[in-house]
Every structure is written in C-alpha cells, then in structure tokens.
C-alpha cells in the first residue's frame, strides 16, 4: 500500500471515529438509554453543540478521504477497497443509531405485528409502551409503508430480543450490514459485465459516504432492499434469471421501488421472459401469503409523503405556491411531477447504455421528481449507476457530499445548523484540494501506423469525474 492510500484510509477512519464519538452524545438516542450514566458518555452529553460540531468535522474528513481516494483507484485492487470500507465502517457499527430515528419505528411496527395489531391501519400510538415512546411524533399515527417481508422480519426481531431496545437496534444493524455486504459482494461482477472498472463501482456504490452514514450508522431498511435488488441483478448476469426475479421480488416486499429492477432482469435475459414472469409472480404471491399480513402496505406507501424536508422539488414548489395563496396546488404539482418522473424513467430505460445504468437513471428520475426525498433514497439509484456507468457524473459525486451534511446526528434536518454544515463542507473541499495526490502524467502520444478512424465527440469534462 502506497503512502496516499495510507493517508486516505487513515483520514477516513479518523472521520468515522469523530462521527462515532458524536453519536455517543448526540445520536438518535432512545428514551431509556442504559449507557446514559456511563462516565465518558455522561460527560460527552453535557455539551451537545460540541458533539454536533464533532460530527460535522468527522463527515468533512470522511468525505475528503472519499473524494481523494478516487484519484488512486487504478492502483488499487477491489480487495484493497473492501479493506478500506471495513476500516471506515468499523467505528460506525459500534454506536447508537445516527442521522435517523427510523429504527425505532421498525421496532414498534415489529412489536405491533408480534402483538397481532394491523400496522397497515394503525400507528405505533396504538401499541403504546416504550417502543412507541421512541417513535417521532410525526409517525405516531401513521401506518407502516413497508412490505410484508420486512414487517414479518421486524416481528421476528422483536420476538428474539424482547423489550430490550438496544438488542433490537443491534439486530437491525446486522440486517443493514447484511444488505451492504450483498452490495460489496455483487457489485464488482455486475460492473465487470458492463465494462465498468470494479474499483470505480465499489468506490461510488459501496464506499459512498451516504452508504456509511445512512445504511451503516442509520441502519435504514433500504440497505436490505438494495442488497437483495443487486443480488437479483447479479443472479441475472450469471444467467440465473429466475433466481434474480425471486430476489428482486423479495426486495420489493421490503420496499416497493425495487420492483423496477425486474425489467432489468428481463432485458439482460430476454429469452427467459416466461421463467422470469412465473418466478416473480410466484415469489410475490407466495411471500405475501406466507407473511400472513394484508396487502395494506400498497395503500400505505403514501405515508412518507407527509415529510417536508426541503429536498422534494414538487413538494417545495407546491408549498411555495400555497404560501402565495394559490388554492390546492400541492396535489396537482405532485401528480404532474410524478408522471414526468415516470416518463423520464421510461426514456432512461430505453436510451441508457446498458440495462443496469438504465435502472439507475430511471430510479433517479422517480426519486428526484417524487413527492418526498431523503438522502438515502438516492442510493437506490447510485448503487446500480455505480455498476452501469463508465463515468460517474459530478452531480452525483458532489450531491453525495452535500447530502451527507444535510442531517444532524440526532436525525433532524440541519436547518438552524446550515452554517455549520457549510463551514465543514468547505473544510472537506479544502482537504480534497490540499491532500489530493498529483494526477499521473499522461502517456506520450504515439504516431499511428495508418490514418486513424474519425474520432467520436469527446465527453465534456464538466459532467464526469
């Protein structure tokens, strides 16, 4: 390992340690925290602003290391990047939930299923008790928007861990880590199949700061959805289309957007359309019936749209027009934007260079024009884009950095703390410029033996990194 690689790994590890320390004091903590009286943790929690600033310093260091790592990818093997990922993720595995309180909703919804309550009709307030007490107010009376496979798994977690919130949180982190592991295992082979360097795919799709902050530290169930979806695409690439369809159907019964990847499996294996259709239909119907739950999750998919976090273009425009007195524009704008997103998704599926890139671009369109967007939603698109695009768009890279600064470690949007985010975001950029290794010298040009073929138009440097 060369000196730049050691610096990159150390810089990112230092960032993860700073984030982890912040999480001990200012993470998304449960109300009944058994560690609150521990001496070091008690002292850290006495100064919440310092803990939040520590998190931003850590994010800046982590993002700086990630940006800097890109220039050394050609000198590294995929195994080197996996070791870097383990180094960066290690400190984040050991801390409370960070950047989101969703795991407490998972526990409450699992407890509701365990107790025989219909979580597709009732909210956690109907459950009561300490599980419901940890759920944010906005979700207390809302039904679960997740598929029956996930809710049945959440009930199994509660059955295993009982009323111990900490043990339940650990169980959901293990589930999230399993999803990230599937991404790491499957992404290189998919990328190689479509002519994308495995190192670049791992850099953007697995080492992305959004993965570390929101799938590892935040333990969102999106990790399981994405992992199963990518495993399904991997099976399709390896000529097991029926297995791929089953895995993607399972992913869709965690969160519905994964179902779009069934089209990817079909395009990769067009002659197996009958097997793919039968396998997907059998998996969806069989898993739904085996769960013993209703199909109420389909109607409940609108639950997340109650969030107003400033990231959805259609919702923000609707709110702006409402503020000026225009009657009822929100639903109209959301509907028009959603239709436009679907049309763009269809166009992307048809015009993309390969089916995996098409899936990523289609999901990007749906997310960007949807009624609600969270930073981790973009990983639905970024992971397949990592395996399908030979050049990563700069907007995706810097969007990953910017959205890494969006949420406080407590899980709340950082509106009052925007100045802090801007300051430490600047630190990340300065670290990148100051510590980036020099670019390799270009190879000397050689005179061709025969007249060269007409060159294609070059890709503008402004859109790639």
C-alpha positions, 0 to 999 in steps of 0.5 A: 500500500502506497503512502496516499492510500495510507493517508486516505484510509487513515483520514477516513477512519479518523472521520468515522471515529469523530462521527462515532464519538458524536453519536455517543452524545448526540445520536438518535438516542432512545428514551431509556438509554442504559449507557446514559450514566456511563462516565465518558458518555455522561460527560460527552452529553453535557455539551451537545453543540460540541458533539454536533460540531464533532460530527460535522468535522468527522463527515468533512474528513470522511468525505475528503478521504472519499473524494481523494481516494478516487484519484488512486483507484487504478492502483488499487485492487477491489480487495484493497477497497473492501479493506478500506470500507471495513476500516471506515465502517468499523467505528460506525457499527459500534454506536447508537443509531445516527442521522435517523430515528427510523429504527425505532419505528421498525421496532414498534411496527415489529412489536405491533405485528408480534402483538397481532395489531394491523400496522397497515391501519394503525400507528405505533400510538396504538401499541403504546409502551416504550417502543412507541415512546421512541417513535417521532411524533410525526409517525405516531399515527401513521401506518407502516409503508413497508412490505410484508417481508420486512414487517414479518422480519421486524416481528421476528426481531422483536420476538428474539430480543424482547423489550430490550431496545438496544438488542433490537437496534443491534439486530437491525444493524446486522440486517443493514450490514447484511444488505451492504455486504450483498452490495460489496459482494455483487457489485464488482461482477455486475460492473465487470459485465458492463465494462465498468472498472470494479474499483470505480463501482465499489468506490461510488456504490459501496464506499459512498459516504451516504452508504456509511452514514445512512445504511451503516450508522442509520441502519435504514431498511433500504440497505436490505432492499438494495442488497437483495435488488443487486443480488437479483441483478447479479443472479441475472448476469450469471444467467440465473434469471429466475433466481434474480426475479425471486430476489428482486421480488423479495426486495420489493416486499421490503420496499416497493421501488425495487420492483423496477429492477425486474425489467432489468432482469428481463432485458439482460435475459430476454429469452427467459421472459416466461421463467422470469414472469412465473418466478416473480409472480410466484415469489410475490404471491407466495411471500405475501401469503406466507407473511400472513399480513394484508396487502395494506402496505400498497395503500400505505406507501403514501405515508412518507409523503407527509415529510417536508424536508426541503429536498422534494422539488414538487413538494417545495414548489407546491408549498411555495405556491400555497404560501402565495395563496394559490388554492390546492396546488400541492396535489396537482404539482405532485401528480404532474411531477410524478408522471414526468418522473415516470416518463423520464424513467421510461426514456432512461430505460430505453436510451441508457447504455446498458440495462443496469445504468438504465435502472439507475437513471430511471430510479433517479428520475422517480426519486428526484421528481417524487413527492418526498426525498431523503438522502438515502433514497438516492442510493437506490439509484447510485448503487446500480449507476455505480455498476452501469456507468463508465463515468460517474457524473459530478452531480452525483459525486458532489450531491453525495457530499452535500447530502451527507451534511444535510442531517444532524446526528440526532436525525433532524434536518440541519436547518438552524445548523446550515452554517455549520454544515457549510463551514465543514463542507468547505473544510472537506473541499479544502482537504480534497484540494490540499491532500489530493495526490498529483494526477499521473502524467499522461502517456506520450502520444504515439504516431499511428501506423495508418490514418486513424478512424474519425474520432467520436465527440469527446465527453465534456469534462464538466459532467464526469469525474 
